[in-house]
């Protein structure tokens, strides 16, 4: 196992009817900017619960943060923060709203030329404006980590950021919120969380036995609860396990002491930036091709995954590894997630070359060994057509 440091300061408040606890977590003298997305929280009762909890707090609202948090929209919110002298942020939403709030947390205290530099120059945020979250869509784990991804429509870019100053102070996780989530978003959440685990697990062995089993247990849980969540989102036990699995998939715990890949995400982000495809669906597009292309480097771990998660017991290491890839793709398809780029757009010619060009310009090398070059990314994306 590799050396590591681990600190996660986010307080998790988990369970039924916990949204009311917001009032105990935000300082009484705070001036709060309440951030949310397209307005679904006003239809499912979450908005009313939040407003009731904040009845005695000075609150200004900013809605309309899109599914891929857009830089231009966030700059409008940043102006509100500056003009209104906001001191505390509260994200009520899924990963996009929380990611957007993290950007604002960093941008509010940034004294450089332009906040976009935070993303293009990989500037780590050591201390941002404090913020909490009320999770409304399990998927990204953003409610308990310090990373974010921001989109800029103007340049067709989607870039990551982070730093120790971007952990939420607290996050409220009430599994009851999933009862109003559309099937498409539930499927996205399951796919997103599943792939998060794979990115931290499907690398090479460093003898981290417990980390492997942490990861495998999350994958097994997602496979078990996925049909229950999709069939009946009011099943509280299934919803609880789904929500907590999504959080545990990317709160930093399972990545400690082990190598991480993240090439799937880097390529997937480009497909979202270019075509507007849902983030989770781009991951499902790239995952099978990535593992087939890098089969020799990953086959031992793929076989272990096949044995432990999919109960594949027959055949050689190669046989088990190939079947594990097939099982993964079938799982995504059973969720209603298409796994080819051509399922989402007819205008995909040249996409692989564009991804190669962007990665070359950024000087990126990908994968757990930083061995994948832009030309490899081109081949993987082309395999995913």
KOLDRENLUM-159223 format. One record per residue (C-alpha): x, y, z; residue number from 1. Coordinates in steps of 0.5 Angstrom, whole numbers, plus 500, padded with zeros to 3 digits. Layout:
BEGIN
+-----+-----+-----+-----+
:  c1 :  c2 :  c3 :   i :
+-----+-----+-----+-----+
:   X :   Y :   Z : NUM :
...
+-----+-----+-----+-----+
This chain:
BEGIN
+-----+-----+-----+-----+
:  c1 :  c2 :  c3 :   i :
+-----+-----+-----+-----+
: 500 : 500 : 500 :   1 :
: 503 : 507 : 498 :   2 :
: 504 : 512 : 503 :   3 :
: 498 : 517 : 504 :   4 :
: 495 : 523 : 508 :   5 :
: 487 : 523 : 510 :   6 :
: 483 : 528 : 512 :   7 :
: 476 : 530 : 511 :   8 :
: 473 : 535 : 515 :   9 :
: 466 : 535 : 512 :  10 :
: 460 : 534 : 517 :  11 :
: 455 : 529 : 515 :  12 :
: 448 : 529 : 517 :  13 :
: 444 : 523 : 515 :  14 :
: 437 : 521 : 515 :  15 :
: 430 : 522 : 515 :  16 :
: 427 : 529 : 516 :  17 :
: 434 : 532 : 517 :  18 :
: 434 : 538 : 513 :  19 :
: 431 : 542 : 519 :  20 :
: 438 : 541 : 522 :  21 :
: 441 : 547 : 517 :  22 :
: 439 : 552 : 522 :  23 :
: 444 : 549 : 527 :  24 :
: 450 : 549 : 522 :  25 :
: 450 : 556 : 520 :  26 :
: 452 : 562 : 524 :  27 :
: 447 : 566 : 526 :  28 :
: 450 : 572 : 524 :  29 :
: 451 : 569 : 517 :  30 :
: 449 : 573 : 510 :  31 :
: 447 : 567 : 506 :  32 :
: 447 : 566 : 499 :  33 :
: 442 : 560 : 497 :  34 :
: 444 : 557 : 491 :  35 :
: 440 : 552 : 487 :  36 :
: 439 : 549 : 480 :  37 :
: 433 : 549 : 475 :  38 :
: 427 : 550 : 480 :  39 :
: 425 : 543 : 482 :  40 :
: 426 : 544 : 489 :  41 :
: 420 : 548 : 489 :  42 :
: 416 : 543 : 486 :  43 :
: 418 : 537 : 491 :  44 :
: 418 : 540 : 498 :  45 :
: 425 : 541 : 499 :  46 :
: 425 : 549 : 498 :  47 :
: 420 : 550 : 503 :  48 :
: 424 : 545 : 508 :  49 :
: 430 : 549 : 507 :  50 :
: 427 : 556 : 507 :  51 :
: 423 : 554 : 514 :  52 :
: 430 : 552 : 517 :  53 :
: 433 : 559 : 515 :  54 :
: 427 : 563 : 517 :  55 :
: 431 : 567 : 522 :  56 :
: 437 : 568 : 517 :  57 :
: 439 : 573 : 512 :  58 :
: 438 : 569 : 506 :  59 :
: 439 : 571 : 498 :  60 :
: 437 : 567 : 493 :  61 :
: 441 : 565 : 486 :  62 :
: 437 : 560 : 482 :  63 :
: 439 : 557 : 475 :  64 :
: 445 : 553 : 476 :  65 :
: 445 : 548 : 470 :  66 :
: 447 : 541 : 470 :  67 :
: 454 : 542 : 468 :  68 :
: 455 : 548 : 472 :  69 :
: 457 : 554 : 467 :  70 :
: 462 : 559 : 468 :  71 :
: 458 : 565 : 465 :  72 :
: 452 : 563 : 470 :  73 :
: 457 : 563 : 476 :  74 :
: 460 : 569 : 474 :  75 :
: 453 : 572 : 475 :  76 :
: 453 : 569 : 482 :  77 :
: 460 : 571 : 484 :  78 :
: 457 : 579 : 483 :  79 :
: 451 : 577 : 487 :  80 :
: 456 : 575 : 493 :  81 :
: 461 : 581 : 492 :  82 :
: 455 : 586 : 491 :  83 :
: 451 : 583 : 497 :  84 :
: 457 : 582 : 502 :  85 :
: 455 : 575 : 502 :  86 :
: 459 : 571 : 508 :  87 :
: 456 : 564 : 507 :  88 :
: 454 : 559 : 501 :  89 :
: 449 : 554 : 501 :  90 :
: 448 : 549 : 496 :  91 :
: 441 : 546 : 495 :  92 :
: 442 : 541 : 489 :  93 :
: 446 : 535 : 486 :  94 :
: 453 : 535 : 484 :  95 :
: 453 : 541 : 479 :  96 :
: 450 : 546 : 484 :  97 :
: 455 : 543 : 489 :  98 :
: 461 : 544 : 484 :  99 :
: 458 : 551 : 482 : 100 :
: 458 : 553 : 489 : 101 :
: 465 : 550 : 490 : 102 :
: 468 : 555 : 485 : 103 :
: 464 : 561 : 488 : 104 :
: 467 : 559 : 494 : 105 :
: 474 : 559 : 491 : 106 :
: 473 : 565 : 487 : 107 :
: 470 : 569 : 492 : 108 :
: 477 : 570 : 496 : 109 :
: 481 : 569 : 489 : 110 :
: 485 : 576 : 488 : 111 :
: 488 : 574 : 481 : 112 :
: 486 : 577 : 474 : 113 :
: 480 : 572 : 473 : 114 :
: 477 : 566 : 476 : 115 :
: 478 : 562 : 470 : 116 :
: 485 : 562 : 472 : 117 :
: 483 : 557 : 478 : 118 :
: 481 : 552 : 473 : 119 :
: 486 : 553 : 467 : 120 :
: 492 : 554 : 472 : 121 :
: 490 : 549 : 477 : 122 :
: 490 : 553 : 483 : 123 :
: 489 : 550 : 489 : 124 :
: 484 : 553 : 494 : 125 :
: 487 : 553 : 501 : 126 :
: 481 : 557 : 504 : 127 :
: 475 : 558 : 501 : 128 :
: 468 : 562 : 503 : 129 :
: 465 : 557 : 508 : 130 :
: 459 : 553 : 505 : 131 :
: 454 : 547 : 506 : 132 :
: 450 : 543 : 502 : 133 :
: 443 : 540 : 502 : 134 :
: 444 : 534 : 497 : 135 :
: 438 : 533 : 492 : 136 :
: 441 : 528 : 487 : 137 :
: 446 : 522 : 490 : 138 :
: 451 : 521 : 484 : 139 :
: 458 : 525 : 485 : 140 :
: 460 : 525 : 492 : 141 :
: 461 : 532 : 491 : 142 :
: 458 : 533 : 498 : 143 :
: 464 : 530 : 502 : 144 :
: 470 : 532 : 497 : 145 :
: 474 : 538 : 495 : 146 :
: 473 : 537 : 488 : 147 :
: 469 : 540 : 482 : 148 :
: 468 : 541 : 475 : 149 :
: 466 : 547 : 471 : 150 :
: 464 : 548 : 464 : 151 :
: 465 : 554 : 460 : 152 :
: 460 : 554 : 454 : 153 :
: 464 : 560 : 450 : 154 :
: 470 : 555 : 449 : 155 :
: 467 : 548 : 450 : 156 :
: 471 : 546 : 456 : 157 :
: 470 : 542 : 462 : 158 :
: 476 : 543 : 467 : 159 :
: 477 : 540 : 474 : 160 :
: 479 : 544 : 480 : 161 :
: 480 : 543 : 488 : 162 :
: 484 : 544 : 494 : 163 :
: 483 : 543 : 502 : 164 :
: 479 : 549 : 502 : 165 :
: 473 : 546 : 498 : 166 :
: 470 : 541 : 503 : 167 :
: 463 : 543 : 505 : 168 :
: 463 : 545 : 512 : 169 :
: 457 : 540 : 513 : 170 :
: 452 : 536 : 508 : 171 :
: 445 : 534 : 509 : 172 :
: 443 : 527 : 506 : 173 :
: 436 : 525 : 507 : 174 :
: 435 : 519 : 502 : 175 :
: 427 : 521 : 502 : 176 :
: 429 : 526 : 497 : 177 :
: 430 : 521 : 491 : 178 :
: 423 : 520 : 491 : 179 :
: 422 : 526 : 486 : 180 :
: 428 : 524 : 482 : 181 :
: 426 : 522 : 475 : 182 :
: 429 : 515 : 472 : 183 :
: 434 : 518 : 468 : 184 :
: 437 : 522 : 473 : 185 :
: 437 : 516 : 478 : 186 :
: 440 : 512 : 473 : 187 :
: 446 : 517 : 472 : 188 :
: 447 : 517 : 479 : 189 :
: 448 : 510 : 479 : 190 :
: 453 : 510 : 473 : 191 :
: 457 : 516 : 476 : 192 :
: 458 : 513 : 483 : 193 :
: 460 : 506 : 480 : 194 :
: 465 : 509 : 475 : 195 :
: 468 : 513 : 481 : 196 :
: 469 : 507 : 484 : 197 :
: 472 : 504 : 478 : 198 :
: 477 : 510 : 477 : 199 :
: 480 : 509 : 484 : 200 :
: 480 : 501 : 484 : 201 :
: 481 : 499 : 477 : 202 :
: 489 : 500 : 476 : 203 :
: 494 : 495 : 479 : 204 :
: 495 : 492 : 486 : 205 :
: 499 : 495 : 491 : 206 :
: 497 : 490 : 496 : 207 :
: 492 : 495 : 499 : 208 :
: 487 : 489 : 501 : 209 :
: 482 : 493 : 505 : 210 :
: 482 : 499 : 500 : 211 :
: 480 : 494 : 495 : 212 :
: 475 : 491 : 499 : 213 :
: 472 : 498 : 501 : 214 :
: 471 : 499 : 493 : 215 :
: 468 : 492 : 492 : 216 :
: 463 : 493 : 497 : 217 :
: 461 : 499 : 494 : 218 :
: 460 : 496 : 487 : 219 :
: 457 : 490 : 490 : 220 :
: 452 : 495 : 494 : 221 :
: 450 : 499 : 487 : 222 :
: 449 : 493 : 483 : 223 :
: 444 : 490 : 489 : 224 :
: 440 : 496 : 490 : 225 :
: 440 : 499 : 483 : 226 :
: 434 : 495 : 481 : 227 :
: 430 : 497 : 487 : 228 :
: 432 : 504 : 487 : 229 :
: 429 : 505 : 479 : 230 :
: 423 : 500 : 481 : 231 :
: 421 : 504 : 487 : 232 :
: 425 : 510 : 489 : 233 :
: 420 : 510 : 496 : 234 :
: 424 : 504 : 498 : 235 :
: 428 : 508 : 504 : 236 :
: 433 : 502 : 505 : 237 :
: 435 : 502 : 498 : 238 :
: 435 : 509 : 497 : 239 :
: 439 : 510 : 504 : 240 :
: 444 : 505 : 501 : 241 :
: 444 : 508 : 494 : 242 :
: 445 : 515 : 497 : 243 :
: 451 : 513 : 502 : 244 :
: 454 : 509 : 497 : 245 :
: 455 : 515 : 492 : 246 :
: 458 : 519 : 498 : 247 :
: 463 : 514 : 500 : 248 :
: 465 : 513 : 492 : 249 :
: 468 : 519 : 492 : 250 :
: 470 : 522 : 499 : 251 :
: 477 : 520 : 499 : 252 :
: 477 : 514 : 503 : 253 :
: 478 : 509 : 498 : 254 :
: 483 : 513 : 494 : 255 :
: 488 : 513 : 499 : 256 :
: 494 : 509 : 499 : 257 :
: 492 : 506 : 492 : 258 :
: 494 : 509 : 485 : 259 :
: 488 : 512 : 481 : 260 :
: 486 : 512 : 474 : 261 :
: 481 : 518 : 472 : 262 :
: 483 : 517 : 464 : 263 :
: 475 : 516 : 463 : 264 :
: 473 : 522 : 466 : 265 :
: 478 : 526 : 463 : 266 :
: 476 : 523 : 456 : 267 :
: 468 : 524 : 458 : 268 :
: 469 : 531 : 460 : 269 :
: 471 : 533 : 453 : 270 :
: 465 : 529 : 450 : 271 :
: 460 : 533 : 455 : 272 :
: 464 : 539 : 453 : 273 :
: 463 : 538 : 446 : 274 :
: 456 : 535 : 445 : 275 :
: 452 : 536 : 452 : 276 :
: 452 : 529 : 453 : 277 :
: 450 : 527 : 461 : 278 :
: 456 : 526 : 465 : 279 :
: 455 : 519 : 467 : 280 :
: 453 : 517 : 460 : 281 :
: 460 : 519 : 457 : 282 :
: 463 : 515 : 463 : 283 :
: 459 : 509 : 460 : 284 :
: 461 : 511 : 453 : 285 :
: 469 : 511 : 455 : 286 :
: 469 : 505 : 460 : 287 :
: 469 : 499 : 456 : 288 :
: 473 : 502 : 451 : 289 :
: 478 : 504 : 456 : 290 :
: 479 : 497 : 459 : 291 :
: 479 : 494 : 452 : 292 :
: 485 : 498 : 450 : 293 :
: 489 : 498 : 456 : 294 :
: 487 : 490 : 457 : 295 :
: 494 : 488 : 459 : 296 :
: 496 : 493 : 464 : 297 :
: 489 : 492 : 467 : 298 :
: 487 : 485 : 466 : 299 :
: 489 : 482 : 473 : 300 :
: 485 : 487 : 477 : 301 :
: 479 : 486 : 472 : 302 :
: 479 : 479 : 473 : 303 :
: 479 : 480 : 481 : 304 :
: 473 : 485 : 480 : 305 :
: 470 : 480 : 476 : 306 :
: 471 : 474 : 481 : 307 :
: 469 : 479 : 487 : 308 :
: 463 : 483 : 484 : 309 :
: 460 : 479 : 478 : 310 :
: 462 : 472 : 481 : 311 :
: 465 : 470 : 475 : 312 :
: 469 : 464 : 477 : 313 :
: 470 : 460 : 470 : 314 :
: 476 : 461 : 465 : 315 :
: 483 : 464 : 465 : 316 :
: 485 : 471 : 468 : 317 :
: 484 : 474 : 461 : 318 :
: 477 : 470 : 460 : 319 :
: 475 : 473 : 467 : 320 :
: 477 : 480 : 465 : 321 :
: 474 : 480 : 458 : 322 :
: 467 : 478 : 462 : 323 :
: 468 : 483 : 467 : 324 :
: 468 : 488 : 462 : 325 :
: 462 : 485 : 458 : 326 :
: 458 : 485 : 465 : 327 :
: 460 : 492 : 466 : 328 :
: 457 : 495 : 460 : 329 :
: 451 : 490 : 461 : 330 :
: 450 : 493 : 467 : 331 :
: 450 : 500 : 464 : 332 :
: 445 : 498 : 459 : 333 :
: 440 : 495 : 464 : 334 :
: 440 : 502 : 467 : 335 :
: 438 : 505 : 461 : 336 :
: 445 : 508 : 459 : 337 :
: 447 : 507 : 452 : 338 :
: 454 : 506 : 451 : 339 :
: 456 : 508 : 444 : 340 :
: 458 : 515 : 442 : 341 :
: 454 : 514 : 436 : 342 :
: 448 : 513 : 441 : 343 :
: 448 : 520 : 443 : 344 :
: 450 : 524 : 436 : 345 :
: 450 : 523 : 429 : 346 :
: 456 : 528 : 428 : 347 :
: 462 : 524 : 432 : 348 :
: 467 : 524 : 426 : 349 :
: 473 : 528 : 428 : 350 :
: 471 : 527 : 435 : 351 :
: 477 : 523 : 437 : 352 :
: 482 : 528 : 433 : 353 :
: 479 : 534 : 437 : 354 :
: 480 : 530 : 444 : 355 :
: 487 : 529 : 442 : 356 :
: 489 : 536 : 440 : 357 :
: 486 : 539 : 446 : 358 :
: 490 : 534 : 451 : 359 :
: 496 : 535 : 446 : 360 :
: 495 : 543 : 447 : 361 :
: 495 : 542 : 455 : 362 :
: 500 : 537 : 455 : 363 :
: 496 : 532 : 459 : 364 :
: 498 : 525 : 460 : 365 :
: 493 : 520 : 463 : 366 :
: 492 : 514 : 467 : 367 :
: 495 : 511 : 473 : 368 :
: 502 : 511 : 471 : 369 :
: 501 : 517 : 466 : 370 :
: 503 : 513 : 461 : 371 :
: 497 : 514 : 456 : 372 :
: 499 : 520 : 451 : 373 :
: 494 : 524 : 447 : 374 :
: 494 : 519 : 441 : 375 :
: 492 : 514 : 446 : 376 :
: 486 : 518 : 448 : 377 :
: 484 : 519 : 440 : 378 :
: 484 : 511 : 439 : 379 :
: 480 : 510 : 446 : 380 :
: 475 : 515 : 444 : 381 :
: 475 : 512 : 437 : 382 :
: 473 : 505 : 439 : 383 :
: 467 : 508 : 443 : 384 :
: 464 : 511 : 437 : 385 :
+-----+-----+-----+-----+
